[in-house]
Amino acid sequence: MTDNSGDYDEREHVAEFYDSIYEQLGPKDIDFFIDYSKKAGGPTLELGCGTGRVLIPSALAGCRMTGLDLSLNMLRECRRKLEEQPAEVQERLKLVQANMASFDTGETYSLVTVPFRAFQLMIDVEQHKSCLAGVHRHLAEGGLLIIDVFKPYFARLIPDSKYTDEIEDLPEKRLPDGRTIRRTNRTVAFHQDLQYNEIEMAHYISHPDGREERLVELLRMHYFFRYEMEHLLELSGFRIVDLFGNFERSAFTSESPEMIFVAEKNQARVA
């Protein structure tokens, strides 16, 4: 993750519940990224690796991986999960605590990935450019960059839309320790001039003793349009080789939920 809210690492519940919340995604994006890492011919750097949802399965599949994240809590959970893996898997994986907007691992990679819309957590154009400059420096010549972002959903960009009310996006489910969790989200602020929304993610926790908690995470998310991303990548020294609309690699269309950019490093950067 990137530091766009000032108190990210104080919210331990984000890392604690992350895997339980997102396991519903299934393997579709994981398999996509594993396939590219296998074909890369060298190590992969994953920016915004979080708890290792994509990172650890990639290492299990035999890929050499470096995971980078700002959140100490996310990395702590990732390390805990990694310690449960065989020694050879642990040897294939490195973790780095840093901001993706400005980083230096001292290594070169054949592939850099930014899964699950982590790139959108940078809301400032200078951060976008700085991140891509860092990727360019870290990529081998001809190396690939993959960035996954939402295709903008216009109803969510309008202040008087239904999305200002809480919408349940995770039905109640039971955790291994007997607690139950459900999650809602709502848009609490619209910054159309700066092209980002503030989204409140509320976690409702019910304990076996009857105690109830409401834990809140605030996300600031930039929304990108297709040609904005294409120009940004090209000006940052990348040549787009594929644009997919989903993780089944379907062509991008008006109905696509995702914009998955696959871009090759060019030798020269324009900006």
KOLBALUM-462040 format. One record per residue (C-alpha): x negated, y, z negated. Coordinates in steps of 0.02 Angstrom, whole numbers, plus 50000, padded with zeros to 5 digits. Layout:
xx X | yy Y | zz Z;
...
//
This chain:
xx 50000 | yy 50000 | zz 50000;
xx 49952 | yy 50183 | zz 50012;
xx 49963 | yy 50316 | zz 49879;
xx 50118 | yy 50413 | zz 49932;
xx 50209 | yy 50422 | zz 49766;
xx 50075 | yy 50455 | zz 49635;
xx 50126 | yy 50319 | zz 49510;
xx 50130 | yy 50160 | zz 49613;
xx 50020 | yy 50055 | zz 49499;
xx 50121 | yy 50100 | zz 49343;
xx 50271 | yy 50005 | zz 49413;
xx 50217 | yy 49828 | zz 49370;
xx 50388 | yy 49758 | zz 49415;
xx 50355 | yy 49793 | zz 49600;
xx 50215 | yy 49662 | zz 49603;
xx 50303 | yy 49548 | zz 49480;
xx 50460 | yy 49526 | zz 49586;
xx 50387 | yy 49553 | zz 49760;
xx 50371 | yy 49370 | zz 49811;
xx 50541 | yy 49322 | zz 49740;
xx 50622 | yy 49463 | zz 49838;
xx 50536 | yy 49436 | zz 50005;
xx 50528 | yy 49246 | zz 50012;
xx 50695 | yy 49260 | zz 50101;
xx 50602 | yy 49327 | zz 50253;
xx 50544 | yy 49152 | zz 50295;
xx 50392 | yy 49111 | zz 50400;
xx 50431 | yy 49210 | zz 50557;
xx 50310 | yy 49354 | zz 50530;
xx 50183 | yy 49245 | zz 50438;
xx 50169 | yy 49124 | zz 50584;
xx 50152 | yy 49270 | zz 50704;
xx 50004 | yy 49345 | zz 50612;
xx 49921 | yy 49176 | zz 50580;
xx 49925 | yy 49139 | zz 50766;
xx 49837 | yy 49302 | zz 50808;
xx 49708 | yy 49276 | zz 50670;
xx 49670 | yy 49102 | zz 50735;
xx 49642 | yy 49168 | zz 50910;
xx 49540 | yy 49320 | zz 50856;
xx 49373 | yy 49231 | zz 50862;
xx 49314 | yy 49317 | zz 50703;
xx 49373 | yy 49383 | zz 50535;
xx 49537 | yy 49476 | zz 50508;
xx 49565 | yy 49630 | zz 50399;
xx 49742 | yy 49649 | zz 50333;
xx 49788 | yy 49823 | zz 50274;
xx 49923 | yy 49832 | zz 50140;
xx 49901 | yy 49649 | zz 50094;
xx 50005 | yy 49663 | zz 49934;
xx 50024 | yy 49499 | zz 49841;
xx 49954 | yy 49398 | zz 49987;
xx 50120 | yy 49346 | zz 50065;
xx 50037 | yy 49342 | zz 50238;
xx 49856 | yy 49344 | zz 50183;
xx 49848 | yy 49181 | zz 50084;
xx 49941 | yy 49073 | zz 50212;
xx 49820 | yy 49141 | zz 50343;
xx 49671 | yy 49085 | zz 50238;
xx 49756 | yy 48917 | zz 50210;
xx 49768 | yy 48900 | zz 50399;
xx 49579 | yy 48917 | zz 50412;
xx 49563 | yy 49103 | zz 50452;
xx 49429 | yy 49213 | zz 50375;
xx 49524 | yy 49355 | zz 50294;
xx 49494 | yy 49519 | zz 50201;
xx 49644 | yy 49594 | zz 50114;
xx 49649 | yy 49779 | zz 50069;
xx 49776 | yy 49863 | zz 49956;
xx 49784 | yy 50016 | zz 49844;
xx 49891 | yy 49935 | zz 49708;
xx 49793 | yy 49852 | zz 49569;
xx 49950 | yy 49761 | zz 49513;
xx 49980 | yy 49689 | zz 49687;
xx 49798 | yy 49634 | zz 49699;
xx 49805 | yy 49558 | zz 49525;
xx 49953 | yy 49452 | zz 49579;
xx 49864 | yy 49406 | zz 49740;
xx 49709 | yy 49350 | zz 49644;
xx 49817 | yy 49246 | zz 49526;
xx 49894 | yy 49155 | zz 49675;
xx 49725 | yy 49136 | zz 49759;
xx 49652 | yy 49052 | zz 49605;
xx 49780 | yy 48913 | zz 49628;
xx 49709 | yy 48873 | zz 49800;
xx 49565 | yy 48754 | zz 49843;
xx 49388 | yy 48824 | zz 49833;
xx 49365 | yy 48825 | zz 50022;
xx 49520 | yy 48936 | zz 50041;
xx 49456 | yy 49055 | zz 49908;
xx 49289 | yy 49067 | zz 49999;
xx 49377 | yy 49120 | zz 50160;
xx 49464 | yy 49268 | zz 50078;
xx 49402 | yy 49434 | zz 50009;
xx 49504 | yy 49567 | zz 49920;
xx 49468 | yy 49754 | zz 49923;
xx 49553 | yy 49889 | zz 49820;
xx 49563 | yy 50046 | zz 49930;
xx 49682 | yy 50165 | zz 50016;
xx 49714 | yy 50116 | zz 50197;
xx 49712 | yy 50301 | zz 50243;
xx 49526 | yy 50308 | zz 50201;
xx 49424 | yy 50150 | zz 50181;
xx 49256 | yy 50071 | zz 50216;
xx 49228 | yy 49886 | zz 50186;
xx 49056 | yy 49885 | zz 50267;
xx 49107 | yy 49746 | zz 50385;
xx 49168 | yy 49723 | zz 50564;
xx 49324 | yy 49625 | zz 50613;
xx 49396 | yy 49545 | zz 50768;
xx 49574 | yy 49585 | zz 50714;
xx 49653 | yy 49715 | zz 50600;
xx 49835 | yy 49694 | zz 50551;
xx 49959 | yy 49807 | zz 50461;
xx 50109 | yy 49693 | zz 50428;
xx 50281 | yy 49729 | zz 50357;
xx 50289 | yy 49916 | zz 50393;
xx 50148 | yy 49962 | zz 50274;
xx 50091 | yy 50092 | zz 50402;
xx 50255 | yy 50186 | zz 50371;
xx 50208 | yy 50217 | zz 50189;
xx 50088 | yy 50349 | zz 50250;
xx 50199 | yy 50499 | zz 50280;
xx 50069 | yy 50625 | zz 50338;
xx 50004 | yy 50632 | zz 50516;
xx 49826 | yy 50661 | zz 50455;
xx 49839 | yy 50498 | zz 50356;
xx 49897 | yy 50406 | zz 50512;
xx 49750 | yy 50474 | zz 50612;
xx 49626 | yy 50440 | zz 50472;
xx 49687 | yy 50261 | zz 50453;
xx 49672 | yy 50227 | zz 50639;
xx 49499 | yy 50305 | zz 50643;
xx 49450 | yy 50185 | zz 50504;
xx 49522 | yy 50038 | zz 50598;
xx 49428 | yy 50092 | zz 50754;
xx 49263 | yy 50097 | zz 50657;
xx 49292 | yy 49925 | zz 50582;
xx 49345 | yy 49836 | zz 50741;
xx 49223 | yy 49746 | zz 50855;
xx 49226 | yy 49803 | zz 51036;
xx 49379 | yy 49728 | zz 51118;
xx 49453 | yy 49687 | zz 50948;
xx 49641 | yy 49697 | zz 50919;
xx 49751 | yy 49798 | zz 50804;
xx 49929 | yy 49744 | zz 50762;
xx 50051 | yy 49865 | zz 50680;
xx 50230 | yy 49820 | zz 50635;
xx 50355 | yy 49963 | zz 50606;
xx 50544 | yy 49977 | zz 50602;
xx 50630 | yy 50036 | zz 50757;
xx 50721 | yy 50192 | zz 50691;
xx 50901 | yy 50157 | zz 50641;
xx 50985 | yy 50323 | zz 50670;
xx 51126 | yy 50298 | zz 50544;
xx 50995 | yy 50296 | zz 50406;
xx 50925 | yy 50464 | zz 50461;
xx 51087 | yy 50562 | zz 50436;
xx 51113 | yy 50640 | zz 50263;
xx 51301 | yy 50609 | zz 50257;
xx 51288 | yy 50425 | zz 50301;
xx 51345 | yy 50280 | zz 50193;
xx 51163 | yy 50242 | zz 50153;
xx 51160 | yy 50375 | zz 50018;
xx 51260 | yy 50251 | zz 49911;
xx 51181 | yy 50096 | zz 49836;
xx 51184 | yy 49950 | zz 49957;
xx 51146 | yy 49775 | zz 49895;
xx 51006 | yy 49704 | zz 50001;
xx 50964 | yy 49556 | zz 49889;
xx 51107 | yy 49454 | zz 49815;
xx 51083 | yy 49394 | zz 49638;
xx 50959 | yy 49251 | zz 49623;
xx 50886 | yy 49157 | zz 49476;
xx 50702 | yy 49170 | zz 49433;
xx 50601 | yy 49022 | zz 49365;
xx 50601 | yy 49097 | zz 49188;
xx 50791 | yy 49102 | zz 49180;
xx 50815 | yy 49285 | zz 49221;
xx 50920 | yy 49338 | zz 49369;
xx 50880 | yy 49480 | zz 49488;
xx 50974 | yy 49576 | zz 49621;
xx 50917 | yy 49729 | zz 49717;
xx 50999 | yy 49880 | zz 49797;
xx 50932 | yy 50023 | zz 49900;
xx 50991 | yy 50197 | zz 49942;
xx 50919 | yy 50347 | zz 50031;
xx 50899 | yy 50488 | zz 49906;
xx 50817 | yy 50621 | zz 50016;
xx 50805 | yy 50658 | zz 50201;
xx 50656 | yy 50755 | zz 50268;
xx 50700 | yy 50770 | zz 50450;
xx 50574 | yy 50910 | zz 50477;
xx 50434 | yy 50797 | zz 50414;
xx 50509 | yy 50636 | zz 50484;
xx 50522 | yy 50532 | zz 50326;
xx 50654 | yy 50473 | zz 50203;
xx 50643 | yy 50440 | zz 50016;
xx 50720 | yy 50273 | zz 49973;
xx 50763 | yy 50213 | zz 49799;
xx 50748 | yy 50026 | zz 49771;
xx 50840 | yy 49975 | zz 49611;
xx 50805 | yy 49805 | zz 49532;
xx 50941 | yy 49742 | zz 49415;
xx 50872 | yy 49613 | zz 49293;
xx 50981 | yy 49505 | zz 49180;
xx 50889 | yy 49416 | zz 49038;
xx 50946 | yy 49251 | zz 48960;
xx 50979 | yy 49342 | zz 48795;
xx 51102 | yy 49458 | zz 48882;
xx 50987 | yy 49608 | zz 48896;
xx 51003 | yy 49709 | zz 49058;
xx 50872 | yy 49815 | zz 49145;
xx 50874 | yy 49932 | zz 49294;
xx 50699 | yy 49958 | zz 49364;
xx 50675 | yy 50085 | zz 49503;
xx 50546 | yy 50099 | zz 49641;
xx 50540 | yy 50254 | zz 49751;
xx 50471 | yy 50235 | zz 49928;
xx 50432 | yy 50373 | zz 50049;
xx 50441 | yy 50302 | zz 50225;
xx 50392 | yy 50389 | zz 50386;
xx 50494 | yy 50336 | zz 50537;
xx 50406 | yy 50319 | zz 50704;
xx 50476 | yy 50325 | zz 50879;
xx 50407 | yy 50218 | zz 51018;
xx 50313 | yy 50349 | zz 51116;
xx 50252 | yy 50436 | zz 50961;
xx 50165 | yy 50273 | zz 50913;
xx 50101 | yy 50244 | zz 51089;
xx 50024 | yy 50418 | zz 51099;
xx 49952 | yy 50404 | zz 50924;
xx 49868 | yy 50238 | zz 50965;
xx 49802 | yy 50295 | zz 51133;
xx 49733 | yy 50458 | zz 51062;
xx 49650 | yy 50357 | zz 50924;
xx 49553 | yy 50249 | zz 51047;
xx 49669 | yy 50101 | zz 51076;
xx 49748 | yy 50026 | zz 51231;
xx 49919 | yy 49948 | zz 51203;
xx 49924 | yy 49771 | zz 51272;
xx 50093 | yy 49714 | zz 51204;
xx 50248 | yy 49786 | zz 51124;
xx 50366 | yy 49658 | zz 51047;
xx 50540 | yy 49684 | zz 50977;
xx 50532 | yy 49539 | zz 50854;
xx 50414 | yy 49406 | zz 50790;
xx 50473 | yy 49283 | zz 50922;
xx 50380 | yy 49399 | zz 51042;
xx 50534 | yy 49454 | zz 51137;
xx 50516 | yy 49610 | zz 51242;
xx 50559 | yy 49772 | zz 51153;
xx 50736 | yy 49832 | zz 51194;
xx 50865 | yy 49953 | zz 51126;
xx 50931 | yy 49812 | zz 51016;
xx 50763 | yy 49762 | zz 50941;
xx 50743 | yy 49777 | zz 50751;
xx 50554 | yy 49796 | zz 50756;
xx 50418 | yy 49882 | zz 50854;
xx 50263 | yy 49770 | zz 50848;
xx 50117 | yy 49853 | zz 50934;
xx 49968 | yy 49749 | zz 50990;
xx 49826 | yy 49864 | zz 51042;
xx 49647 | yy 49836 | zz 51098;
xx 49502 | yy 49945 | zz 51042;
xx 49432 | yy 50056 | zz 51178;
xx 49253 | yy 50115 | zz 51168;
xx 49298 | yy 50300 | zz 51165;
xx 49419 | yy 50395 | zz 51054;
xx 49510 | yy 50550 | zz 51114;
xx 49554 | yy 50615 | zz 50940;
//
